Amino acid sequence: MVQMVITGLLCGAALGFVLQRGRFCLTGGFRDMYLTKNNRMFYALLLAIAIQSVGVYALIQFGLLQYEAGTFSWVAIVIGSFIFGIGIVLAGGCATGTWYRAAEGLIGSWIALIFYMLTSAMMKSGVLLPLNEKLSSVQVHNNSIPKTFGVNVWVFIAILVIIVAVIMFKEARKPKLVIPSLKPKKSGIAHLLFERRWHPYFTASIVGIIAIIAWPLSEATGRNSGLGITTPSANILQYLVSGDKSILNWGVFLVLGIFVGSFIAAKGSNEFRLRVPEVKTIVSSVCGGSLMGLGASLAGGCTIGNGLVSTAMMTWQGWIALAFMILGAWTATYFVFVRPRVKKQVVAKQAVTPASAN
């Protein structure tokens, strides 16, 4: 129990610190792919996936870890991931993004987080469990992409690494933006940790390394999995309600550690302050958080569980989920950002036209 608490909190704190300092928000990344055609955060995600994939399968190769891809439900994954993608745009952050933004003092993120945990718990053990089980009942027995094609997993890992290497090479050749910076208030390590702007690819590399480390730390406590947010978040609420200590596992302390690490990073960089949202944002946070919990539970993971971990393990579940998360985020982005802007432009033109005609 002590080992579980310590390693879970430390790993989570490291992840939370890195996420906050690197502003590693996949919601913004998915949204920017549609709005501004900026793929940098998506490329960062691919980098983290590739690093984790190489590291974890190396541990498996040397007999230090065991892993079975198992089965997957394509119906639940497609529907759940699409709903989750919509939810993260409305909530203003994905599962990990909501945790680290809550640690920065954003009350809207707290609201989204509470409803995310609530609907996750309802889907996993509450009144929505029958719906979850019904949609998840359509199972495909082979979740492993390499086994489907009868090819060694290292072939797919090599392909991913080559793709990411080409992307990183092209990104490195792009002209650098010169951003004027204020005179540093801190020096040395403190400046690097809390003031200097963290590059997304550096951040992604650290996230990938932490994701590798999470596997043996988690397995040592009897939880054979890597990073995960949704089920541990639901478990926190279930424990608070039932007091059942059997619900507590390494993942629970990982998630709590993310909050602690993010809070330390936010305080150290003077980015923590309580911010009360407008009513419109509160409503959006409630809807977004609820859809996040429902969708992630149905899909069997969020942007971390599916989008980072299951993709690295070369599973159908991970890559299908990632595709439909992005599609859901793009759909929500259109209705939340693009369509209202277009309507305003049309109204403005209509208001100007009669005046110019006169």
Phi, psi and omega per residue, in radians:
M1 nan -0.762 -3.129
V2 -1.108 -0.755 3.120
Q3 -1.062 -0.742 -3.137
M4 -1.070 -0.771 -3.127
V5 -1.140 -0.854 -3.053
I6 -1.154 -0.912 -3.083
T7 -1.186 -0.640 3.111
G8 -1.117 -0.813 3.140
L9 -1.139 -0.744 -3.114
L10 -1.152 -0.784 3.127
C11 -1.119 -0.756 3.115
G12 -1.131 -0.705 -3.140
A13 -1.128 -0.707 3.098
A14 -1.100 -0.769 3.134
L15 -1.130 -0.786 -3.141
G16 -1.086 -0.704 3.126
F17 -1.093 -0.822 -3.116
V18 -1.144 -0.756 3.136
L19 -1.047 -0.763 -3.104
Q20 -1.216 -0.780 -3.094
R21 -1.254 -0.529 3.137
G22 -1.603 -0.020 -3.083
R23 0.850 0.806 -3.055
F24 -1.416 1.440 -3.089
C25 -1.992 1.899 -3.116
L26 -1.275 -0.426 3.076
T27 -1.068 -0.869 3.093
G28 -1.094 -0.625 3.123
G29 -1.125 -0.824 3.112
F30 -1.116 -0.706 -3.136
R31 -1.128 -0.727 -3.115
D32 -1.192 -0.511 3.082
M33 -1.027 -0.601 -3.114
Y34 -1.549 -0.794 -3.033
L35 -1.296 -0.853 -3.007
T36 -2.067 0.089 -3.119
K37 1.014 0.537 3.107
N38 -1.710 1.966 -3.061
N39 -1.760 0.175 -3.001
R40 -1.020 -0.785 -3.109
M41 -1.211 -0.578 3.066
F42 -1.161 -0.707 3.073
Y43 -1.089 -0.665 3.107
A44 -1.086 -0.707 3.095
L45 -1.082 -0.782 3.122
L46 -1.048 -0.672 3.100
L47 -1.086 -0.802 3.127
A48 -1.110 -0.682 3.114
I49 -1.096 -0.814 -3.106
A50 -1.088 -0.785 3.131
I51 -1.063 -0.815 -3.136
Q52 -1.110 -0.741 -3.109
S53 -1.035 -0.817 3.117
V54 -1.077 -0.823 -3.084
G55 -1.149 -0.821 -3.082
V56 -1.201 -0.753 3.136
Y57 -1.230 -0.422 3.005
A58 -1.167 -0.725 3.083
L59 -1.106 -0.693 3.103
I60 -1.152 -0.721 -3.134
Q61 -1.039 -0.666 -3.120
F62 -1.551 0.152 3.067
G63 1.324 0.300 -3.116
L64 -1.564 -0.273 3.108
L65 -2.410 2.742 3.009
Q66 -2.157 2.479 -3.118
Y67 -2.625 2.369 3.033
E68 -2.238 2.224 -3.108
A69 -1.193 -0.536 3.089
G70 1.237 -2.616 -3.111
T71 -1.854 3.027 3.038
F72 -2.657 2.682 3.121
S73 -1.878 1.841 -3.054
W74 -1.186 -0.552 3.134
V75 -1.118 -0.887 -3.123
A76 -1.133 -0.662 -3.109
I77 -1.183 -0.777 -3.133
V78 -1.119 -0.882 -3.119
I79 -1.154 -0.841 -3.087
G80 -1.109 -0.750 -3.123
S81 -1.166 -0.677 3.109
F82 -1.121 -0.777 3.096
I83 -1.086 -0.742 3.136
F84 -1.076 -0.726 3.124
G85 -1.049 -0.693 3.076
I86 -1.147 -0.762 -3.092
G87 -1.068 -0.704 -3.075
I88 -1.183 -0.535 3.096
V89 -1.232 -0.759 3.124
L90 -1.145 -0.664 -3.117
A91 -1.372 -0.307 -3.130
G92 1.413 0.302 3.126
G93 3.061 2.644 3.082
C94 -1.402 -2.907 -3.066
A95 -1.053 -0.955 3.131
T96 -1.191 -0.651 3.109
G97 -1.065 -0.670 3.119
T98 -1.181 -0.691 3.100
W99 -1.101 -0.811 -3.072
Y100 -1.330 -0.476 3.072
R101 -1.273 -0.593 3.051
A102 -1.071 -0.648 3.129
A103 -1.236 -0.255 3.076
E104 -1.523 -0.110 3.109
G105 1.767 0.161 3.128
L106 -1.349 1.934 -3.118
I107 -1.129 -0.574 3.087
G108 -1.062 -0.673 3.107
S109 -1.214 -0.614 3.048
W110 -1.053 -0.772 3.140
I111 -1.107 -0.807 3.117
A112 -1.078 -0.692 -3.127
L113 -1.124 -0.750 -3.141
I114 -1.078 -0.786 -3.125
F115 -1.295 -0.500 3.032
Y116 -1.110 -0.814 3.113
M117 -1.149 -0.684 -3.103
L118 -1.126 -0.900 -3.104
T119 -1.219 -0.519 3.053
S120 -1.103 -0.788 3.120
A121 -1.134 -0.686 3.112
M122 -1.116 -0.627 -3.136
M123 -1.319 -0.552 -3.033
K124 -1.604 -0.469 -3.117
S125 -2.628 0.089 -3.074
G126 -1.946 -2.591 -3.009
V127 -1.181 -0.352 -3.138
L128 -1.640 0.061 3.137
L129 -1.032 -0.760 3.112
P130 -1.018 -0.683 3.099
L131 -1.112 -0.765 3.126
N132 -1.058 -0.809 -3.119
E133 -1.168 -0.651 -3.124
K134 -1.130 -0.863 -3.101
L135 -1.248 -0.434 -3.131
S136 -1.563 -0.017 -3.050
S137 -1.280 -0.372 3.114
V138 -1.436 1.777 -3.012
Q139 -1.901 2.433 2.946
V140 -1.824 2.233 -2.935
H141 -1.294 -0.364 -3.112
N142 -1.996 1.888 -3.120
N143 -1.631 -0.183 -3.074
S144 -1.522 2.156 3.102
I145 -1.141 -0.810 3.118
P146 -1.034 -0.712 3.137
K147 -1.172 -0.594 3.111
T148 -1.039 -0.715 -3.110
F149 -1.661 -0.060 -3.137
G150 1.167 0.615 -3.086
V151 -2.127 2.547 3.100
N152 -1.073 2.450 -3.081
V153 -1.040 -0.504 -3.106
W154 -1.176 -0.380 3.056
V155 -1.141 -0.792 3.130
F156 -1.192 -0.656 3.104
I157 -1.111 -0.734 3.128
A158 -1.093 -0.717 3.109
I159 -1.069 -0.791 3.131
L160 -1.092 -0.769 -3.125
V161 -1.093 -0.724 3.124
I162 -1.112 -0.783 3.124
I163 -1.043 -0.805 -3.127
V164 -1.153 -0.690 3.130
A165 -1.089 -0.725 3.113
V166 -1.111 -0.762 3.118
I167 -1.071 -0.808 -3.127
M168 -1.115 -0.636 3.115
F169 -1.129 -0.768 3.124
K170 -1.157 -0.682 3.119
E171 -1.132 -0.649 -3.114
A172 -1.186 -0.451 -3.110
R173 -1.484 -0.169 3.119
K174 -1.231 2.567 3.114
P175 -1.090 2.411 -3.114
K176 -1.405 2.406 3.060
L177 -1.433 2.218 3.106
V178 -1.561 1.920 -3.113
I179 -1.829 2.038 3.130
P180 -1.119 2.362 -3.110
S181 -2.064 2.628 3.097
L182 -1.279 2.799 3.109
K183 -1.094 2.217 -3.100
P184 -1.013 2.399 3.081
K185 -1.612 -0.341 3.125
K186 -2.021 2.928 3.136
S187 -2.314 2.834 3.062
G188 1.108 -2.396 -3.098
I189 -1.065 -0.681 -3.118
A190 -1.066 -0.667 3.114
H191 -1.160 -0.775 -3.134
L192 -1.140 -0.661 -3.080
L193 -1.377 -0.720 -2.932
F194 -1.979 -0.309 -3.083
E195 -1.992 -0.741 -3.081
R196 -1.143 2.387 3.132
R197 -1.235 2.159 -3.113
W198 -1.413 2.278 3.120
H199 -1.272 2.442 -3.102
P200 -1.052 -0.560 -3.132
Y201 -1.326 -0.591 3.016
F202 -1.130 -0.795 3.118
T203 -1.037 -0.799 -3.135
A204 -1.072 -0.651 3.125
S205 -1.103 -0.751 3.119
I206 -1.162 -0.714 3.101
V207 -1.047 -0.745 3.110
G208 -1.072 -0.707 3.125
I209 -1.165 -0.771 3.108
I210 -1.074 -0.671 3.119
A211 -1.093 -0.623 3.075
I212 -1.151 -0.857 -3.103
I213 -1.055 -0.575 -3.097
A214 -1.062 -0.562 -3.085
W215 -1.089 -1.022 3.136
P216 -1.137 -0.588 3.109
L217 -1.120 -0.749 3.129
S218 -1.201 -0.751 -3.114
E219 -1.123 -0.557 3.137
A220 -1.108 -0.358 3.126
T221 -1.775 0.107 3.113
G222 1.648 0.064 3.113
R223 -1.842 1.801 -3.042
N224 -1.506 1.348 -3.136
S225 -2.868 3.003 3.108
G226 -1.799 -2.444 3.123
L227 -1.125 2.490 3.104
G228 -2.797 2.503 -3.034
I229 -2.093 -0.779 -2.955
T230 -1.149 -0.969 -3.127
T231 -1.073 -0.791 3.074
P232 -1.047 -0.642 3.116
S233 -1.125 -0.740 3.086
A234 -1.129 -0.670 -3.130
N235 -1.106 -0.589 3.109
I236 -1.063 -0.829 3.138
L237 -1.160 -0.711 3.128
Q238 -1.089 -0.688 3.115
Y239 -1.172 -0.732 3.139
L240 -1.088 -0.561 -3.126
V241 -1.460 -0.763 -3.017
S242 -1.709 -0.456 -3.074
G243 1.300 0.209 -3.115
D244 -1.350 1.903 -3.078
K245 -1.247 -0.325 3.126
S246 -1.157 -0.323 3.119
I247 -1.265 -0.478 -3.090
L248 -1.261 2.166 3.056
N249 -2.421 -3.038 -3.080
W250 -1.028 -0.645 -3.120
G251 -1.093 -0.608 3.128
V252 -1.080 -0.792 -3.113
F253 -1.300 -0.459 3.006
L254 -1.047 -0.848 -3.108
V255 -1.133 -0.750 3.091
L256 -1.103 -0.625 3.096
G257 -1.138 -0.616 3.093
I258 -1.024 -0.759 3.119
F259 -1.099 -0.781 -3.121
V260 -1.100 -0.835 -3.122
G261 -1.106 -0.695 3.120
S262 -1.151 -0.677 3.132
F263 -1.125 -0.746 3.117
I264 -1.086 -0.756 3.136
A265 -1.131 -0.736 -3.122
A266 -1.155 -0.724 3.123
K267 -1.185 -0.747 -3.110
G268 -1.139 -0.519 -3.132
S269 -1.721 0.133 -3.126
N270 1.025 0.580 3.128
E271 -1.822 0.049 3.106
F272 -1.567 2.208 2.954
R273 -2.872 2.514 -3.129
L274 -1.271 2.216 -3.130
R275 -2.235 1.990 -3.125
V276 -1.534 2.179 -3.074
P277 -1.413 2.924 3.025
E278 -1.306 2.919 -3.111
V279 -1.043 -0.714 3.137
K280 -1.048 -0.727 3.126
T281 -1.187 -0.643 3.102
I282 -1.077 -0.810 3.122
V283 -1.072 -0.758 3.125
S284 -1.104 -0.681 3.127
S285 -1.141 -0.720 3.111
V286 -1.093 -0.847 -3.133
C287 -1.136 -0.782 -3.121
G288 -1.125 -0.808 3.126
G289 -1.074 -0.711 3.136
S290 -1.123 -0.771 3.130
L291 -1.176 -0.615 3.088
M292 -1.059 -0.856 -3.122
G293 -1.126 -0.737 3.133
L294 -1.140 -0.852 -3.079
G295 -1.171 -0.785 -3.111
A296 -1.149 -0.650 3.115
S297 -1.158 -0.726 -3.136
L298 -1.170 -0.725 -3.105
A299 -1.405 -0.184 -3.131
G300 1.373 0.364 3.104
G301 2.852 2.871 -3.122
C302 -1.910 -2.703 3.104
T303 -1.128 -0.432 3.092
I304 -1.537 -1.005 -3.077
G305 -1.028 -0.775 3.119
N306 -1.674 -0.905 -3.006
G307 -1.206 -0.472 -3.135
L308 -1.901 -0.823 -3.013
V309 -1.472 -0.958 -3.087
S310 -1.136 -0.539 3.065
T311 -1.150 -0.743 3.135
A312 -1.101 -0.501 3.123
M313 -1.481 0.115 3.081
M314 0.995 0.913 3.103
T315 -1.891 2.676 3.040
W316 -1.083 -0.692 -3.110
Q317 -0.989 -0.809 -3.091
G318 -1.123 -0.856 -3.052
W319 -1.306 -0.624 3.061
I320 -1.150 -0.775 3.134
A321 -1.062 -0.758 -3.127
L322 -1.067 -0.752 -3.140
A323 -1.077 -0.761 -3.093
F324 -1.395 -0.417 2.982
M325 -1.100 -0.815 3.134
I326 -1.103 -0.747 3.126
L327 -1.077 -0.742 3.095
G328 -1.113 -0.721 3.121
A329 -1.128 -0.696 3.111
W330 -1.150 -0.691 3.118
T331 -1.078 -0.830 3.128
A332 -1.131 -0.667 3.125
T333 -1.056 -0.701 3.127
Y334 -1.082 -0.846 -3.072
F335 -1.328 -0.490 -3.095
V336 -1.550 -0.644 -3.034
F337 -1.961 -0.879 -2.991
V338 -1.295 -0.914 -3.065
R339 -1.061 -0.808 3.104
P340 -1.050 -0.635 3.139
R341 -1.168 -0.722 3.113
V342 -1.115 -0.724 3.120
K343 -1.083 -0.713 3.123
K344 -1.108 -0.701 3.131
Q345 -1.135 -0.691 3.121
V346 -1.140 -0.780 3.134
V347 -1.101 -0.708 -3.138
A348 -1.122 -0.707 3.119
K349 -1.139 -0.717 3.136
Q350 -1.148 -0.575 3.123
A351 -1.275 -0.550 -3.108
V352 -1.448 -0.595 -3.061
T353 -1.002 -0.877 3.135
P354 -1.065 -0.667 -3.114
A355 -1.144 -0.712 3.136
S356 -1.225 -0.547 3.125
A357 -1.177 -0.580 3.105
N358 -1.296 nan nan
